[in-house]
Amino acid sequence: MWKPIASAPRDRDIYVAHPDCGCFAVRWDEGATNEYLCPGEVGIWVALDGSMTWGTGLDKENGPDRWCEIHESTFGWNYP
């Protein structure tokens, strides 16, 4: 069910997660920035309600490490 963040689609709403931070419903915003949390990044994950942003996760520091389709999640933390 959970897949590596590098394979996350950027064309629809998904869940992204990190074991230290939790799971959030997000969408990719290719023009968004957050210089405080993700300096220099253009394009970040944005919560569906706009309450938070997250980096790409590809650098292993500023973002999620897993994703799943919204309809697949049971909010179980079944990390490989």
VOTORLO-916850 format. One record per residue (C-alpha): residue in one letter; x negated, y negated, z negated; residue number from 0. Coordinates in Angstrom, 2 decimals. Each point is the difference from the previous one (the first is absolute). Layout:
# residues N
(A,(X,Y,Z),NUM)
...
# end
This chain:
# residues 80
(M,(0.00,0.00,0.00),0)
(W,(-2.70,-2.60,-0.92),1)
(K,(-2.47,-0.77,2.77),2)
(P,(-3.30,-1.95,0.07),3)
(I,(0.53,-3.75,0.31),4)
(A,(-2.08,-0.15,3.20),5)
(S,(2.84,1.78,1.80),6)
(A,(2.77,-2.34,-1.25),7)
(P,(2.31,-1.36,2.69),8)
(R,(0.28,-3.76,0.22),9)
(D,(3.30,-0.14,1.83),10)
(R,(2.48,0.85,-2.77),11)
(D,(0.64,-0.12,-3.74),12)
(I,(-1.90,2.64,-1.99),13)
(Y,(-1.09,0.83,-3.53),14)
(V,(-3.66,-0.55,-0.85),15)
(A,(-1.61,1.16,-3.22),16)
(H,(-3.10,0.16,-2.13),17)
(P,(-0.20,2.17,-3.13),18)
(D,(-1.14,-2.95,-2.15),19)
(C,(2.60,-2.48,1.27),20)
(G,(3.18,1.83,0.95),21)
(C,(2.18,0.26,3.07),22)
(F,(1.52,-2.88,1.94),23)
(A,(2.31,-0.42,2.97),24)
(V,(-1.84,-2.22,2.50),25)
(R,(-0.27,-1.09,3.59),26)
(W,(-3.08,-1.07,1.93),27)
(D,(-0.31,-3.71,0.74),28)
(E,(-2.71,-0.53,2.59),29)
(G,(-0.28,-3.72,-0.69),30)
(A,(0.18,-0.01,-3.79),31)
(T,(-2.96,-0.73,-2.25),32)
(N,(-0.79,0.01,-3.71),33)
(E,(-3.38,-1.66,-0.56),34)
(Y,(0.02,0.82,-3.70),35)
(L,(0.50,3.77,0.29),36)
(C,(-1.15,0.64,3.56),37)
(P,(-2.47,-2.72,0.99),38)
(G,(-0.55,-0.21,3.73),39)
(E,(2.70,2.53,0.89),40)
(V,(2.64,-1.02,2.51),41)
(G,(2.79,2.54,0.01),42)
(I,(1.09,1.54,-3.30),43)
(W,(2.78,2.11,-1.52),44)
(V,(2.83,-2.14,-1.37),45)
(A,(2.68,1.27,-2.42),46)
(L,(3.46,0.09,1.55),47)
(D,(1.19,-2.60,-2.51),48)
(G,(-3.12,-2.14,0.55),49)
(S,(-1.06,0.35,-3.63),50)
(M,(-3.49,1.35,0.64),51)
(T,(-2.61,0.64,2.64),52)
(W,(-2.62,2.67,0.41),53)
(G,(-3.07,0.30,2.21),54)
(T,(-0.41,2.65,2.64),55)
(G,(-1.39,2.55,-2.42),56)
(L,(-2.64,0.97,2.51),57)
(D,(-2.79,-1.46,-2.13),58)
(K,(1.08,2.15,-2.99),59)
(E,(0.15,-3.06,-2.28),60)
(N,(2.76,-2.36,1.05),61)
(G,(2.96,2.15,0.78),62)
(P,(1.86,3.26,0.04),63)
(D,(-1.56,3.35,0.82),64)
(R,(3.16,1.89,1.04),65)
(W,(3.25,-0.58,1.86),66)
(C,(3.23,1.85,0.79),67)
(E,(3.21,-0.63,1.87),68)
(I,(2.66,-1.61,-2.15),69)
(H,(2.43,2.85,0.60),70)
(E,(-2.64,2.60,-1.03),71)
(S,(-0.90,-1.37,-3.41),72)
(T,(1.33,1.46,-3.20),73)
(F,(-2.42,-2.17,-1.99),74)
(G,(-1.87,3.13,-1.00),75)
(W,(-3.75,-0.46,-0.20),76)
(N,(-1.07,3.00,2.01),77)
(Y,(-3.46,-1.19,0.95),78)
(P,(-2.16,2.51,1.81),79)
# end
